[in-house]
Amino acid sequence: MIKTTQQNNKRAAFTLVEVMIVVVILGILAATVLPQFISTNDDAKESVLVQDLQTLRSQIQLFKFQHNGKYPADGSTDADDFRDALLLSSDKDGTTGAVGTKAFGPYLIGSLPPNPFTGGRGVLIVSDVTAETPNEATKDGTEIVGWIYNPATGEVKGNNSGNAADGRKLDTL
């Protein structure tokens, strides 16, 4: 069988309609999948917040146990006293010193964990944690406040507004 010149020059290519259909399908898939990735990011931040709060609360309780029932920075309004109590070594009376020079601590290594929603490591010392309205723009000296703490009760919460995936307010976790 002899092929004509016209049959040999026929090109295999996609038509404009076929390309448009593929683009539309990809757009629909992207619109379906992208919100799930965004939701996953918020869920991860929420999980980190809960884990960091559990760590802070457990270390505050350990400090209290080892220091005659006193919480870190008890009687102080200075956030640095809270940081020092958890990040340095201390005696039973709460006097802090360099790591390894005192009987107890450190309770956290390096620095306070950052709040995953605000990135802040700062601490706002208050007398009533539950009544404190989260303000993610609040500064603690030079740092963005990530945590709200009451040294008289040992309560701590994240400096977060908004709701968790289960509907609870983030500042009540």
C-alpha positions in Angstrom: 0.0 0.0 0.0 1.3 3.4 -1.0 0.8 6.3 1.3 0.2 9.7 -0.1 2.2 12.7 0.9 -0.9 14.1 2.6 -1.1 11.1 4.9 2.5 11.3 5.9 2.3 15.0 6.9 -0.6 14.4 9.3 0.5 15.5 12.8 -0.6 14.1 16.1 -1.5 17.0 18.4 -4.1 18.0 21.0 -6.9 20.3 20.0 -7.6 23.5 21.9 -10.8 22.0 23.3 -8.9 19.0 24.7 -6.3 21.2 26.4 -9.1 23.4 27.8 -10.9 20.3 29.3 -7.7 19.2 31.0 -7.1 22.7 32.5 -10.7 22.8 33.8 -10.3 19.4 35.4 -7.0 20.3 37.0 -8.6 23.5 38.3 -11.5 21.6 39.9 -9.0 19.2 41.5 -6.9 22.0 42.9 -10.0 23.8 44.3 -11.0 20.5 46.1 -7.5 19.6 47.5 -6.1 23.0 48.6 -8.5 23.7 51.4 -7.6 20.4 52.9 -4.0 21.4 53.0 -4.8 24.7 54.7 -7.0 22.9 57.3 -4.1 20.5 58.0 -1.8 23.4 58.7 -4.2 24.8 61.3 -4.7 21.4 62.8 -0.9 21.0 63.2 -0.6 24.4 64.9 -3.4 23.5 67.3 -1.7 20.2 68.1 1.6 22.0 68.8 -0.2 24.5 71.0 -1.8 21.7 73.1 1.5 19.9 73.4 3.4 23.0 74.4 0.8 23.9 77.0 1.0 20.4 78.4 4.8 20.7 78.7 4.6 24.1 80.3 1.9 23.0 82.8 3.8 19.8 83.7 7.1 21.7 84.3 5.3 24.4 86.3 3.8 21.6 88.5 7.2 20.0 88.9 8.7 23.3 89.9 5.9 23.7 92.5 6.6 20.2 93.9 10.3 20.9 94.3 10.0 24.4 95.7 7.7 24.0 98.7 4.4 24.6 96.9 5.5 27.9 95.2 5.0 28.4 91.5 7.7 29.9 89.2 7.9 33.7 89.6 5.6 33.5 92.7 5.0 37.1 93.9 6.6 38.7 90.8 5.2 40.6 87.9 8.3 40.3 85.9 8.2 37.9 83.0 12.0 37.4 83.2 11.5 35.9 86.7 9.2 33.2 85.1 11.8 32.5 82.3 14.6 32.3 84.8 12.7 29.9 87.1 12.1 27.5 84.2 15.3 27.9 82.2 18.0 28.1 84.9 18.8 26.0 87.9 17.4 26.9 91.3 17.5 26.2 95.0 14.5 25.0 97.1 13.8 28.7 98.0 13.6 29.6 94.3 16.9 31.4 94.0 18.2 30.9 90.4 21.7 30.5 89.1 23.5 29.2 86.1 22.5 25.8 84.8 24.0 23.0 86.9 25.0 25.3 89.9 21.8 24.7 91.9 19.9 21.6 93.1 16.9 21.8 90.7 16.2 22.6 87.1 16.3 23.6 84.4 12.8 22.7 83.6 13.0 23.7 80.0 16.1 23.6 77.8 17.1 26.7 75.8 14.0 28.9 75.8 10.3 29.0 76.2 8.5 27.3 73.3 7.1 29.7 70.7 3.3 30.0 70.4 2.7 28.3 67.1 0.0 30.8 66.1 1.8 34.0 67.0 5.5 32.9 67.1 5.8 34.8 70.4 7.9 33.4 73.3 7.1 36.3 75.6 5.1 35.9 78.8 2.3 38.3 80.1 2.1 38.0 83.9 -1.5 38.5 85.1 -3.6 38.0 88.2 -6.5 36.2 86.4 -5.6 34.1 83.4 -9.2 33.2 82.4 -10.3 36.8 82.4 -7.4 38.0 80.3 -8.4 38.6 76.7 -5.9 37.4 74.2 -4.2 40.1 72.3 -1.8 38.8 69.7 -0.2 42.2 69.3 0.8 42.5 72.9 4.5 42.9 73.6 6.4 41.7 76.6 9.3 44.2 76.7 10.7 43.3 73.3 9.0 40.0 72.5 5.5 39.2 71.2 3.5 37.6 74.0 2.9 33.9 73.3 1.8 32.9 76.8 -0.4 34.3 79.6 0.6 33.2 83.1 -0.5 33.7 86.7 2.3 33.1 89.2 -0.1 32.8 92.1 -2.0 29.9 90.7 0.4 28.5 88.1 -2.3 28.8 85.3 -1.0 29.3 81.8 -2.7 29.6 78.5 -1.8 30.6 74.9 -2.2 34.2 73.9 -4.6 33.2 71.1 -7.9 34.3 69.7 -10.1 32.2 67.4 -11.5 28.7 67.6 -10.0 25.3 67.6 -11.2 22.6 65.1 -13.6 21.3 67.7 -15.2 24.7 68.2 -13.5 25.5 71.6 -11.8 28.8 71.9 -8.0 28.5 71.5 -7.4 30.5 74.7 -9.2 27.8 76.7 -7.1 24.8 75.6 
